[in-house]
């Protein structure tokens, strides 16, 4: 794979903040034609740098239950697991981590029964070795929703 240049990194930075930005606007921001910008995006997608576009859903409601699913995989990488997790609208964030765990999945559900259902669904994936569930009692510090640094 060719090394990413400054224009590629600018495209990634802008798309990570606004994946729905019109191509014409993106091209103007990075100083390239629409066709050159489109070619670069296509290359980034085909090479796996851009793996997909997702909706980043804000807080759904005050009564929601948030939890972490702490997942150990049978072996890594297990990219199919990410696709299956992304298919669940309850999944808010997935992080690959080092150490004894492989993935930390943040979910938001309306009820405990729903949490149990999604946890069981994840635990039954053949690539998953173990799942531990930790319910979030409160968020003492939450900078994820702020526009700081944007």
C-alpha positions, 0 to 999 in steps of 0.5 A, spaced: 500 500 500 502 506 498 503 511 504 498 516 505 500 523 504 497 530 507 491 530 502 489 523 504 490 524 512 486 531 511 480 527 507 480 522 513 480 527 518 474 531 515 470 524 513 471 522 520 468 528 523 462 529 517 462 522 513 456 525 509 460 532 507 458 533 499 464 531 495 464 538 492 465 541 499 470 536 501 474 537 494 474 544 496 477 544 503 483 539 501 484 543 494 483 538 489 478 537 484 472 532 485 474 527 481 481 527 484 478 527 491 473 521 489 479 517 486 482 518 493 476 516 497 475 510 493 483 508 494 482 509 501 476 504 501 479 499 497 485 499 501 481 498 507 483 504 510 476 506 510 472 500 513 465 503 512 461 509 514 456 509 520 451 513 524 454 516 530 448 516 535 447 521 540 444 519 547 437 516 546 434 517 552 435 518 560 432 511 561 437 507 557 441 502 560 448 503 558 453 497 559 460 494 557 461 488 554 468 485 555 470 480 550 475 475 549 476 472 542 478 465 540 483 468 536 485 475 533 484 478 528 476 476 527 474 482 523 467 478 522 465 479 529 466 487 528 461 487 522 456 483 526 457 487 532 456 493 527 449 490 525 446 491 532 443 498 533 444 498 540 452 497 539 455 504 540 462 503 540 467 498 539 474 498 541 480 493 540 484 493 546 491 490 548 491 485 554 487 479 557 481 482 553 480 483 545 474 488 545 470 493 549 463 494 546 459 499 549 451 498 548 445 502 550 439 498 551 432 500 553 431 494 558 435 489 562 432 483 558 434 487 552 441 487 555 441 480 556 438 478 549 444 482 546 449 479 551 447 472 549 447 474 542 454 476 542 456 470 547 454 465 542 458 468 536 463 462 534 469 467 534 467 469 542 471 465 547 468 469 553 463 475 555 463 479 561 458 485 562 459 491 566 453 496 567 455 503 567 452 506 573 453 513 572 458 517 567 463 521 572 466 525 566 464 524 559 468 528 554 465 524 548 459 528 547 463 535 547 466 539 541 472 540 544 478 539 539 474 538 533 
